[in-house]
Amino acid sequence: MKTAGFTLLEMLIAVVIIAVVGITLSTAISGVANQTFSLERRSVAHWLAQNQVTRLRIDLRSNPRVLPEGKDSVRIFMSNRDWEVRTQIKPTEHPLMRRIEIDVYEIQDSGPVGPFDHLIAFVGRR
């Protein structure tokens, strides 16, 4: 009498196929999670850089002048993380215009990591 069912070999092949599909899915999900984290970090860094330029422009509206050349660094807490925003103001060919370069770093236990954004803007005296 013959009984219906799967042989041991058929069961092993099915288990291997399920394992390969599971590993492939977990790798893909891990890649998506890493990309999402990286995109979120770069987006927040860009917002911080844009905020810094906006602060400088607002300051120039209330206190019209030519921005002094130099470097500045400020720490900001945003999106549950500490960031360092480094601003460098450079001269241009026009005496009333300045080039602003902003780099945004994430502060981790080992120190600043990045930059995750580099923004260049130009502002002039109003």
FENQUINOR-V822231 format. One line per field, one symbol per residue. phi: phi as a letter, one per 20 degrees, with the letter a starting at -180 (. if undefined). burial: 1 if it has 24 or more other ideal C-beta (glycine too) atoms within 12 Angstrom, else 0. Layout:
phi=???
burial=???
//
This chain:
phi=.ddeqeefffffffffffffffffffffffffffffffffffffffffffffffgffffffecfaefffqdbcbecdblmbecddddcdcfcfefedceddcdddeedgeofcpeebccdccccfe
burial=000000000000000000000000000000000000000010011111101110110001000000100000010101001011111110000000010111111110000001111010101000
//
